[in-house]
Amino acid sequence: MTLQAYIDESSDENGVFVLAGCISDAESWAAFTKEWEEVLKYGILNKHGRYHFKMSGMALNEERMSRVPLFLKIIEK
């Protein structure tokens, strides 16, 4: 079985660094990607006019935060 991973990092001005990720098989990633793309329109537009999910951007206001559970549900699944 071949595994694939998605890894992301975050840091703050105090030098705190966090690295996290998810590992799964290719079939599960394909299913995840399909579901993720369906809810991505509830994310935020980037500078290239494409929707993406970035927690720090979602946390900027209550309306965006109310949409975070849509993404979390897919991640947990």
N, C-alpha and C positions, 0 to 999 in steps of 0.2 A: 504494500500500500504506500502510495506517495502522499505525503502531507504538504500542505501549503500554509503559510503563515502571513498574517498582517500585523505589523508592529508599528507603533507610533510613540513619539516622545513628547514630553512637555517639560518646561522649566519656568522658574519665576526669577524675579530680580534678586532674590536672596541666594540664588545658586541651588535651589532645590530642583532636582532632576528626577523625572519619573519615566519609566519605560514600561509599556504594557503591550499586550498583543493577544491574538487568538490564533489557534492552530486547528486545522480540520482537513478532511479529505477533499479532493477536487469536486466530487459530486455535491457535497454539502456547501462548498463555496459557491457553486453554480446556483443552487437554490437560494442561498443567502443573497447573492448579487441580484437575482431577479426580484426578490421582495424588496431589497434595499432601493433599487432603482424606482420601484413603484411609489415609495414614500419620500424619495429625495426632493420632490417638488415642495415638501413642507420644511425643507432646510433653509439655507440662505444663499443668495446669489453671490458668486465670487466676482473678482474684477474682470473675468472673461465672460460674464453673463451666464455661467452655468451654476446649477444648484449643487451644493455640497453640505455636509454636516460637519460642523466644528463646534464643540461644546462651549468653548469660550464665547463664541458669537451667539450661540443660542441663549446663553445665560444673561445676555444684555437686557432682555426685557421679558415680562411675564407672558406675553402672547407666544413668543418663541419657546419659552420653557414649557408651556402647556402642550407643545408638540413633541417634546423629547420622549415621552413614553412610547410613541409610535416607533421610534428608532430603537429604544431599549428593548422592546418586545421582540424585535427581529434579532438583535444581538443575543439576547438570552436564549432564543430558540436555537 
